[in-house]
Amino acid sequence: MRLIKMLLVAFGMMATMAVAQTPPAPAAPPAPDPQNLWHLQLSTGEVVILLRPDKAPQHVERIKTLTRAGFYDGLTFHRVIAGFMAQTGDPKGTGEGDSPLPNLKAEFNDLPHLRGTVSMARAEAEDSANSQFFICFQPTIRLDGKYTAFGRVVSGIQFVDAIPPGQGENGAVTGERQKIVHAWIEAD
């Protein structure tokens, strides 16, 4: 009987230790705030993105600044790779253009690149993000910690899915392009 009690006490301690070692669940995203809801009216429908200034404050501020200046209105998705992502934000439409603002310092964070994640595109240099961004079609964990994720699609992912893939090298769109008709911040 004494042996059984000792075993039960030991088992209880092990179970308590196992529970104590379980990592906490990730923090839930903040409740939607109209200041952080970014709307993209595409040719085929409206996409709503929850911006995450708690994870990438400078990148979110850049998106808001450019959006309020009308920078994204009329821009096309110039690079679309099926099963990977759709990229826009280049006024030249080639992937080589940016806004007139200076590049941003990377704000790599713990937001994973899941389906619907919105992240800044950049050149080879980590601190080269400016105005271009991409939306992930599916989870792409190899991008985690290498690109600044700053938001996630919360409505209209079907309109992102409907963006036709590029036919050119590295996903370059050579035919008719999907465009951002108008972008705005909900609070405005």
Stockholm file with secondary structure:
# STOCKHOLM 1.0

chainA/1-188         MRLIKMLLVAFGMMATMAVAQTPPAPAAPPAPDPQNLWHLQLSTGEVVILLRPDKAPQHVERIKTLTRAGFYDGLTFHRVIAGFMAQTGDPKGTGEGDSPLPNLKAEFNDLPHLRGTVSMARAEAEDSANSQFFICFQPTIRLDGKYTAFGRVVSGIQFVDAIPPGQGENGAVTGERQKIVHAWIEAD
#=GR chainA/1-188 SS CHHHHHHHHHHHHHHHHHHHHSCCCCCCCCCCCGGGEEEEEESSCEEEEEECTTTCHHHHHHHHHHHHTTTTTTCBCCEEETTTEEEECCTTSSSCCCCSSCCBCCCCCSCCCCTTEEEECCCSSTTCBSSCEEEESSCCGGGTTTSCEEEEEEECHHHHHTSCCCCSGGGBCCSSCCBEEEEEETTC
#=GC SS_cons         CHHHHHHHHHHHHHHHHHHHHSCCCCCCCCCCCGGGEEEEEESSCEEEEEECTTTCHHHHHHHHHHHHTTTTTTCBCCEEETTTEEEECCTTSSSCCCCSSCCBCCCCCSCCCCTTEEEECCCSSTTCBSSCEEEESSCCGGGTTTSCEEEEEEECHHHHHTSCCCCSGGGBCCSSCCBEEEEEETTC
//
